[in-house]
């Protein structure tokens, strides 16, 4: 995998006490940030899917219709009654916050190494001239267990971090199995075809510092879709910032502390032949508050391929059969740019 170029730590920059003048922020300022209206309206609520109701024979059919609508029409949904114990959620939130509160030199002990996307730093920095995102991250490969590289798992200052992450990761695998099974049913395809589509899991813990000087001119994450089968996001401190692109407008997503925010990834769009949409999203910055989240990217086995699977034989095939590793390398070796990577998988 291509590694990201080293750049200054944003949390340190924001907390440095320096006067963040335009010349300091020049690499972060975006001239195109207002492309597309930002809508705030009652109809802009992301659909809610209740996992408990999907398992309940009395409500399963109705809730499956909600799931299908969310994947077709929004590409995002808030998953409630997901079944992860509250203690595990609380522990992982606490330990992620504690990690980002550590001194920079301690966090840098887990810094990314050349050629590796794991570790502490930034991602998708491919040139000295590109506009930078106002965020730092800690990324670790968590599943399958034998693929873990424990060099990047903090241990010194927070002795509970590794257990919190391991417990949360294991619970997410159970939730992911349920999501994949029900998505297969809504697509009218054999759930066995889903079995190897979500088994790799990459956790990315995201820290978005406030930007008092010009929060409206920077982004925490550039517009992009996810190179995953699906992604599960946990809001750590419930500060709003995520926006999703819908009908050429940006819709702010209100944090729901009781839910996991699930979004369709590029691989699921390919497998569903475009019926389920991998939607562009971005992160805006708060002037006063930090925002912390953890994203779990569930990815097919790297040695596998993704092909469109249709429940209707007459349906026109819109995507190529695509190697997972080939697509991942393409995605990781470019700066984030909307859904550009997915264009390579489309048939002309």
C-alpha positions as CSV (number, residue, x, y, z in Angstrom):
1,X,0.0,0.0,0.0
2,X,1.2,3.5,-0.7
3,X,2.0,5.4,2.5
4,X,0.9,8.9,3.3
5,X,3.5,11.7,3.3
6,X,4.3,13.1,6.8
7,X,2.7,16.4,7.7
8,X,2.4,18.4,10.8
9,X,0.2,17.1,13.6
10,X,-3.1,19.0,13.4
11,X,-4.0,18.6,17.1
12,X,-0.6,20.0,18.1
13,X,-1.0,22.9,15.5
14,X,-4.5,23.8,16.9
15,X,-3.3,23.7,20.5
16,X,0.0,25.4,19.9
17,X,-1.2,28.9,20.8
18,X,0.1,30.2,17.5
19,X,-1.9,32.8,15.8
20,X,-3.4,30.7,13.0
21,X,-3.1,33.2,10.3
22,X,-4.0,32.5,6.7
23,X,-0.3,31.8,5.9
24,X,-0.2,29.2,8.6
25,X,-3.4,27.6,7.4
26,X,-2.8,28.0,3.7
27,X,-2.4,24.2,3.0
28,X,-5.8,23.6,4.8
29,X,-7.9,26.3,3.2
30,X,-10.4,25.2,0.5
31,X,-11.6,27.5,-2.1
32,X,-14.3,25.0,-3.2
33,X,-15.8,24.2,0.2
34,X,-19.1,25.8,-0.6
35,X,-19.7,23.7,-3.7
36,X,-23.2,22.4,-3.1
37,X,-25.8,23.8,-0.7
38,X,-25.9,22.7,2.9
39,X,-29.5,21.7,3.8
40,X,-30.9,21.6,7.3
41,X,-34.5,20.5,7.2
42,X,-36.8,17.8,8.8
43,X,-36.6,15.6,5.7
44,X,-32.8,15.5,6.1
45,X,-32.9,12.9,8.8
46,X,-30.9,9.7,8.0
47,X,-33.2,6.6,8.1
48,X,-33.2,4.5,11.3
49,X,-33.0,0.7,11.2
50,X,-33.8,-1.4,14.3
51,X,-31.7,-4.6,14.4
52,X,-33.9,-6.0,17.1
53,X,-37.0,-5.7,14.8
54,X,-35.1,-7.4,12.0
55,X,-34.8,-10.5,14.2
56,X,-38.4,-10.3,15.3
57,X,-40.8,-12.3,13.0
58,X,-43.6,-9.9,13.8
59,X,-41.7,-6.9,12.4
60,X,-39.0,-8.4,10.2
61,X,-40.6,-7.8,6.9
62,X,-41.5,-4.1,7.7
63,X,-38.0,-3.5,9.0
64,X,-36.3,-5.1,6.0
65,X,-38.2,-2.7,3.9
66,X,-36.7,0.2,5.9
67,X,-33.2,-1.4,5.4
68,X,-33.8,-1.7,1.7
69,X,-35.0,1.9,1.4
70,X,-32.0,3.2,3.4
71,X,-29.5,1.4,1.3
72,X,-31.1,2.3,-2.0
73,X,-32.1,5.9,-1.3
74,X,-29.6,7.1,1.2
75,X,-26.6,4.8,1.4
76,X,-26.6,5.5,5.2
77,X,-28.7,4.5,8.2
78,X,-28.6,4.8,12.0
79,X,-28.6,1.2,13.4
80,X,-30.3,1.1,16.8
81,X,-30.7,-1.9,19.2
82,X,-27.4,-3.2,17.8
83,X,-26.8,-5.4,20.8
84,X,-23.3,-4.2,21.8
85,X,-23.2,-4.0,25.6
86,X,-23.2,-0.4,26.9
87,X,-20.1,-1.2,29.0
88,X,-18.1,-2.1,25.9
89,X,-19.2,1.1,24.1
90,X,-18.3,3.3,27.2
91,X,-14.9,1.7,27.6
92,X,-13.9,2.1,23.9
93,X,-15.1,5.7,24.0
94,X,-13.1,6.5,27.1
95,X,-9.9,4.9,25.9
96,X,-10.0,6.5,22.5
97,X,-10.4,9.9,24.2
98,X,-7.6,9.2,26.6
99,X,-5.3,8.3,23.7
100,X,-5.8,11.6,21.9
101,X,-5.2,13.4,25.2
102,X,-1.7,11.9,25.5
103,X,1.4,14.0,24.9
104,X,2.4,14.2,21.2
105,X,5.7,12.4,21.8
106,X,3.8,9.4,23.4
107,X,1.3,9.2,20.5
108,X,4.2,9.4,18.0
109,X,5.6,6.1,19.4
110,X,2.8,4.6,17.3
111,X,3.4,6.7,14.2
112,X,2.8,5.3,10.7
113,X,5.9,3.7,9.2
114,X,6.7,4.0,5.4
115,X,4.5,1.8,3.3
116,X,2.0,1.1,6.1
117,X,-1.5,2.7,6.5
118,X,-1.6,1.6,10.1
119,X,-0.5,3.8,13.0
120,X,-0.8,7.4,14.1
121,X,-0.7,10.3,11.7
122,X,-2.7,11.3,8.6
123,X,-3.9,9.5,5.5
124,X,-4.2,10.2,1.8
125,X,-1.4,12.8,1.7
126,X,0.1,12.1,-1.8
127,X,1.8,15.4,-2.7
128,X,3.4,18.4,-1.2
129,X,0.9,20.7,-2.8
130,X,-2.5,19.1,-2.1
131,X,-4.9,20.7,0.4
132,X,-4.8,19.0,3.7
133,X,-7.5,17.7,6.0
134,X,-7.9,19.2,9.5
135,X,-7.6,15.9,11.4
136,X,-5.3,13.3,12.9
137,X,-6.0,9.6,13.0
138,X,-4.9,6.3,14.6
139,X,-5.5,3.3,12.2
140,X,-5.2,-0.4,13.1
141,X,-6.1,-3.6,11.4
142,X,-8.2,-5.5,14.0
143,X,-9.6,-8.5,12.1
144,X,-8.8,-11.2,11.5
145,X,-6.8,-11.5,14.8
146,X,-3.8,-13.1,13.1
147,X,-3.4,-10.0,10.9
148,X,-2.9,-7.6,13.8
149,X,0.4,-5.7,14.1
150,X,0.6,-4.9,17.8
151,X,3.3,-2.3,17.3
152,X,0.5,0.1,16.5
153,X,-1.8,-0.8,19.5
154,X,-1.2,1.7,22.3
155,X,-0.3,0.0,25.6
156,X,2.0,2.2,27.7
157,X,-0.2,5.0,29.0
158,X,-3.7,3.4,28.8
159,X,-3.4,-0.2,30.0
160,X,-7.1,-0.9,29.1
161,X,-6.9,0.4,25.5
162,X,-6.0,-3.0,23.9
163,X,-8.8,-4.9,25.7
164,X,-11.4,-2.1,24.9
165,X,-10.5,-2.2,21.2
166,X,-10.5,-6.0,21.1
167,X,-13.9,-6.3,22.9
168,X,-15.4,-3.6,20.6
169,X,-13.9,-5.2,17.5
170,X,-15.4,-8.6,18.4
171,X,-18.8,-7.2,19.0
172,X,-18.7,-5.4,15.7
173,X,-18.0,-8.7,13.9
174,X,-21.3,-10.1,15.3
175,X,-23.2,-7.0,14.2
176,X,-21.6,-7.1,10.8
177,X,-22.6,-10.7,10.3
178,X,-26.2,-9.7,11.0
179,X,-26.1,-6.7,8.7
180,X,-24.6,-8.7,5.9
181,X,-27.2,-11.4,6.3
182,X,-30.2,-9.0,6.2
183,X,-28.7,-7.0,3.3
184,X,-28.4,-10.3,1.3
185,X,-32.1,-11.0,2.0
186,X,-33.1,-7.5,0.8
187,X,-31.1,-8.1,-2.4
188,X,-32.7,-11.5,-2.9
189,X,-29.3,-13.2,-3.0
190,X,-27.9,-16.2,-1.1
191,X,-26.5,-15.0,2.3
192,X,-23.6,-17.4,1.8
193,X,-22.3,-15.1,-0.9
194,X,-21.7,-12.5,1.9
195,X,-19.6,-14.7,4.1
196,X,-16.2,-13.4,3.0
197,X,-17.2,-9.9,2.3
198,X,-16.8,-8.3,5.7
199,X,-14.2,-10.4,7.5
200,X,-11.4,-7.9,7.4
201,X,-11.8,-5.0,9.7
202,X,-9.8,-1.8,9.9
203,X,-10.5,0.6,12.7
204,X,-9.7,4.3,12.2
205,X,-9.9,6.6,15.2
206,X,-10.4,10.2,14.1
207,X,-9.6,13.4,15.9
208,X,-10.9,16.7,14.5
209,X,-9.5,19.6,16.5
210,X,-11.6,22.9,16.6
211,X,-10.4,25.6,14.3
212,X,-11.3,29.0,15.8
213,X,-9.8,31.1,13.1
214,X,-11.6,29.8,10.0
215,X,-13.6,26.6,10.6
216,X,-15.8,27.4,7.6
217,X,-12.8,27.2,5.2
218,X,-11.3,23.8,6.3
219,X,-12.5,20.3,6.2
220,X,-11.8,17.4,8.6
221,X,-12.2,14.9,5.8
222,X,-12.4,15.6,2.1
223,X,-15.5,14.4,0.2
224,X,-15.1,10.6,-0.5
225,X,-16.9,7.3,-0.5
226,X,-15.5,4.3,1.4
227,X,-13.5,1.5,0.0
228,X,-15.3,-1.0,2.2
229,X,-18.2,-3.4,2.0
230,X,-19.8,-1.3,4.7
231,X,-18.6,1.0,7.4
232,X,-19.8,1.3,11.0
233,X,-19.2,4.7,12.7
234,X,-19.4,5.3,16.5
235,X,-19.6,8.9,17.6
236,X,-17.2,9.1,20.6
237,X,-18.2,12.6,21.9
238,X,-21.4,13.4,19.9
239,X,-20.1,16.6,18.3
240,X,-21.7,17.2,14.9
241,X,-19.6,17.4,11.8
242,X,-20.4,14.6,9.3
243,X,-22.3,15.6,6.1
244,X,-23.5,13.3,3.4
245,X,-24.2,14.3,-0.2
246,X,-27.8,13.8,-1.3
247,X,-29.4,15.4,-4.4
248,X,-26.3,17.6,-4.9
249,X,-26.6,19.1,-1.4
250,X,-24.8,18.4,1.8
251,X,-27.0,17.0,4.7
252,X,-25.6,17.4,8.2
253,X,-26.0,14.2,10.2
254,X,-27.1,14.6,13.8
255,X,-25.1,12.3,16.2
256,X,-27.2,9.6,17.8
257,X,-25.2,8.3,20.9
258,X,-27.4,5.1,21.0
259,X,-26.7,4.1,17.4
260,X,-24.0,3.0,15.0
261,X,-24.1,4.9,11.8
262,X,-23.8,2.4,8.9
263,X,-22.9,3.3,5.3
264,X,-22.8,1.3,2.1
265,X,-19.2,1.0,0.8
266,X,-17.9,0.8,-2.7
267,X,-17.6,-3.0,-2.7
268,X,-21.3,-3.3,-1.8
269,X,-22.3,-0.9,-4.5
270,X,-20.4,-3.1,-7.0
271,X,-21.9,-6.3,-5.6
272,X,-25.4,-4.9,-5.7
273,X,-24.9,-3.7,-9.2
274,X,-25.4,-0.2,-8.2
275,X,-28.8,-0.8,-6.5
276,X,-27.3,0.1,-3.1
277,X,-25.3,3.3,-3.2
278,X,-21.9,4.2,-1.7
279,X,-22.5,7.9,-0.9
280,X,-20.0,10.7,-0.8
281,X,-19.5,12.2,2.6
282,X,-17.2,14.8,4.3
283,X,-16.5,16.2,7.8
284,X,-16.8,19.8,8.7
285,X,-15.0,21.4,11.7
286,X,-16.4,23.1,14.8
287,X,-15.0,26.4,16.0
288,X,-15.0,25.5,19.7
289,X,-15.2,21.8,20.2
290,X,-13.1,18.8,19.2
291,X,-14.9,15.9,17.4
292,X,-13.8,12.3,18.0
293,X,-15.1,9.2,16.2
294,X,-14.1,5.7,15.4
295,X,-14.9,4.2,12.0
296,X,-14.9,0.4,11.4
297,X,-14.3,-0.5,7.7
298,X,-15.4,-4.0,7.0
299,X,-13.6,-5.2,3.9
300,X,-13.7,-8.4,1.8
301,X,-10.7,-10.7,1.9
302,X,-7.9,-9.0,0.0
303,X,-7.2,-12.1,-2.1
304,X,-10.8,-12.2,-3.4
305,X,-12.8,-10.5,-6.1
306,X,-16.1,-8.6,-6.1
307,X,-18.7,-9.2,-8.9
308,X,-22.1,-7.8,-9.4
309,X,-24.8,-10.3,-8.2
310,X,-28.3,-9.7,-9.4
311,X,-31.6,-11.2,-8.3
312,X,-33.0,-10.6,-11.8
313,X,-31.4,-12.4,-14.8
314,X,-32.5,-9.6,-17.2
315,X,-30.7,-6.9,-15.2
316,X,-27.9,-5.1,-17.1
317,X,-24.5,-5.5,-15.4
318,X,-23.0,-2.1,-14.7
319,X,-19.7,-3.0,-12.9
320,X,-16.6,-5.1,-13.7
321,X,-15.5,-8.0,-11.7
322,X,-12.9,-6.3,-9.5
323,X,-10.0,-7.6,-7.5
324,X,-10.3,-6.5,-3.9
325,X,-6.5,-5.9,-3.4
326,X,-6.2,-4.1,-6.7
327,X,-9.1,-1.8,-5.8
328,X,-7.7,-1.1,-2.3
329,X,-4.3,-0.2,-3.8
330,X,-5.9,2.2,-6.3
331,X,-8.0,3.8,-3.5
332,X,-5.2,4.2,-1.1
333,X,-2.6,5.5,-3.6
334,X,-4.7,8.6,-4.5
335,X,-5.9,11.6,-2.5
336,X,-9.6,11.5,-1.6
337,X,-11.7,12.7,-4.5
338,X,-15.3,11.9,-4.3
339,X,-16.2,8.6,-5.9
340,X,-13.4,8.7,-8.5
341,X,-12.0,5.3,-7.5
342,X,-15.3,3.6,-8.0
343,X,-15.4,5.0,-11.6
344,X,-12.6,2.5,-12.4
345,X,-15.0,-0.4,-11.6
346,X,-17.8,0.8,-13.9
347,X,-18.4,-0.7,-17.3
348,X,-18.5,1.9,-20.0
